Amino acid sequence: MMSERNIVQKKICMLGTFAVGKTSLVRRFVQSIYSDKYHTTVGVKIDKKLIDMDGTQKMMMMLWDVEGAEQAHELRKSYLRGASGYLLVADGTRKETLYRALEIQTRAQDALGLVPYVFLINKSDLVDEWTIDERELEALVEKGWHVIRTSAKSGVGVEEAFMALARKMMEMPK
């Protein structure tokens, strides 16, 4: 029987510009649902999900779905405070969201230091419409970024992305 002592709690921020799919990714992961309706996140919306890491360790993921920042300086440090890691999201069909994500990552690193993160290229169900090309993604991988292609709509890569971040956070010293 698993005791409460075996549950670690981690705050995770969902970062990216407007309409890249942060809220949809959280809903897909937490509730296994997808909606075509667009909902602008105002401020921050917090969800949580208990995951089993390896049969001996559970993690309560506190998912902070942070409002989209059009400019990196709009990212509120107060939302980031105390985060153990973050998922940085870009929309594969809108190249400018990649450039915004790069700026947001720099800002997040300045605020949080070297906490784990995973970069998600969302909307892989629309890969034929992507304006971000493979060379750009390969360059990020070469820089040491963990890049995962996701689709909140189909669910592809979503569980993998959250679990990859969870594993990275558990590897970090306490």
N, C-alpha and C positions, 0 to 999 in steps of 0.2 A: 504494500500500500504506500502510495506517494504522500509524503507529508508536505505541509505548507512550506517547510524549510527548504524543500527542493525546488521551490519556485523563485526564479529571479525575475525582477521587473526591469524592463528597459524602455526608455522613451526613444521613439523613432520619429523623425520628421520627414514628411513628404515635401520635397522641394522641387520647384520648377515654375515656369511662367504660366500664364493663363491658358486654360483649355488644352493642356497636354494629356490629361487623363488621371491626375493624381487621385481625385475623389473616386473615380470609377475603378481604379486599381485597388483602393482600400475596400470598397464595397464588394468587389469580386473576391478578394482575399478573405474578408471577415464574414460576409454573408452569402458568398457564392452566387451573387446576382449581378446583372448588368442592366442598365437603363440607357436608352438613347437620349433621354432628356438631359439637357445641360443645366447644371446647378453651379452657380458661382459661389465659391467658398468665401465668406466674409470673415476675416479674422482667422480663427482656427477651429477645426472640428476634431474632436478626439474620439477615437474608437479604440477598442482593445480586443485582443485575441490571445487565448492561451494556446501555446504550441508545445508539443513534445519534442525535445531536442534529440534524445538518444535512448529513451526508455528509463533513464535515471535522473534526467534534468528537464524541468519544464520552465518555459519562459512566458511571462505575461508581457506581450508587446502592447505598449501604449502608443498608438499611432496618431501623431499630430499631423492632420491634413492642413497645411499652412496655405493661406490665400496666395494665389499666383502673384509673383513679383515681376512686373514688366521690366524694371531696372533692378540690378543687383543691390543698389543702395536702399531699395524699398524693403528688402528682407529684414524683418524685425528681429533684432538680437534677442529680445525677450522671449520670442517663441522658441528659439534655438537652445536657450539656457537649459542645461541638464540633459541634453540629448546624448544618448550612447552611440547613435549612428543615424544615418539618413539615406533615403532613397531619392536620388536626383533623377527627374523625369524630363524627357524631351519627346516631342511628337515627330515621328519619322516623316510625316507629310509636310512639315513646316521647318525648313532648314534654320530659320532664325531662332527657333526654340533651342537648337543645339548651342548657338552662340550665347544665348541668354543663360543656358544651363552652365556653360563654362564660367561665366561671370558669377553666377550664384554659388558655384562650387568654391571659387576663390573666397567669396564673402563668408560662406559657411565655415571654411577652414580657418579663416581669420578669427571667427567667433568661437569655434569649438576646439580648435587644434586638430590633431591628427586622429579623429575618430573614424571608424569604418564607414564606408558608403558603397553603394552599388548604383551604377548608372543604367537607367532603363530607357530604351528606345521603344516608345509605346506605339500602338496602332500597327502591329505587324500583320494584322488581317488586311491592311491596305498597302502592302509592300509595293504593289505596282504603282502606287501614287507617291512613293517616298521621294523626297528631294535631298535627303541625307544619303551620301553614298558610302559604300563599303570602305573606301580608303580613309575616310574621316574616322570611321569607327575603329579601324585597324590601328590608326595613329594613337587613339586613346588607349587601346589595349597595350600598345608598345610602351606607353607612358606608365603602365601599371594599373590602369583602370579596369574594374570588373564590369563588363558591359553585357547586358541581357536584353534580348528582344522580347517584348511583351505585347499582349493584346488583352485589354480589359474586357473587350467584347467576347472573344472566344475563350479566354482564360489561359491562352498559351503563355508560358513563362512566368505567370504571376506567382504561383506557389514557390517556384524555383527562386525567384527574385527575393521574396521575403525570407525564405529559409537561408539563402546565401548570406544575406545581411545578418541574420541571427547567428549563424556559424562564425562569421567574422567578429561579431561583438563578443562571443564567448571565448574567442582566442585572445582577446585583448586582456592585458593585466588588469586586475581589479583596482 
